[in-house]
Amino acid sequence: MAKLRNPILMATIGAAQGLRGDVRVRAFTEDPLALGDYGNLHSEDGRTFEILEIREAKNVVIVRFRGINDRNAAEALNGLELFIERDNLPDEELEEDEFFYADLEGLEALDADGKSYGRVSAVYDFGAGDLLELKGPGRRPTLIPFSEAAVLEIDLEAGRLLIDPLAAGLIDNPDDDEPKPGEHEDDE
């Protein structure tokens, strides 16, 4: 299989399920059971995976792939990421506030004054909400929340995000250093 030109991460394979070669899969699709609707899935090492059977389970789907027929073969897939070619995604228009994670990668994060905080290098979902990883020259990678408060505007055509650095946790609130009303410094 040739290397995908524009890969989109669709799922990650987890632990084996049972003895027949089924695996637990974390799907990144809106409907996890629709994972097979996008065609064959591909790993970064060039293998192709055809879904023969898919069923729902708590927080994941259980998948049987063609050629994976026993627990040992299933266990060997643990942690494998599965991709499709971008062209296999539906042509339908996304809602105004919907984006493919892959479209956000590479966007420059700027504040209202035009100061750059780096480019989006990855998008993560650890369960408590999406996070954008920003990387810039001479900077350590930083995670910011992908929320309406932190990310004010997304301009895919211009290749940029307008962010609120305070809401994103990139700067400290300058008001935090001043005494609050009713507070006063301790007398010595």
Stockholm file with secondary structure:
# STOCKHOLM 1.0

chainA/1-188         MAKLRNPILMATIGAAQGLRGDVRVRAFTEDPLALGDYGNLHSEDGRTFEILEIREAKNVVIVRFRGINDRNAAEALNGLELFIERDNLPDEELEEDEFFYADLEGLEALDADGKSYGRVSAVYDFGAGDLLELKGPGRRPTLIPFSEAAVLEIDLEAGRLLIDPLAAGLIDNPDDDEPKPGEHEDDE
#=GR chainA/1-188 SS CCCCSSEEEEEEEEEEETTTTEEEEEECSSSGGGGGGGCCEECTTSCEECEEEEEEETTEEEEEETTCCSHHHHHTTTTCEEEEEGGGSCCSCCCTTCCCHHHHTTCEEECTTCCEEEEEEEEEECSSSEEEEEECTTCCCEEEECSTTTEEEEETTTTEEEECTTTTTSSCCGGGGSCCTTCCCCCC
#=GC SS_cons         CCCCSSEEEEEEEEEEETTTTEEEEEECSSSGGGGGGGCCEECTTSCEECEEEEEEETTEEEEEETTCCSHHHHHTTTTCEEEEEGGGSCCSCCCTTCCCHHHHTTCEEECTTCCEEEEEEEEEECSSSEEEEEECTTCCCEEEECSTTTEEEEETTTTEEEECTTTTTSSCCGGGGSCCTTCCCCCC
//
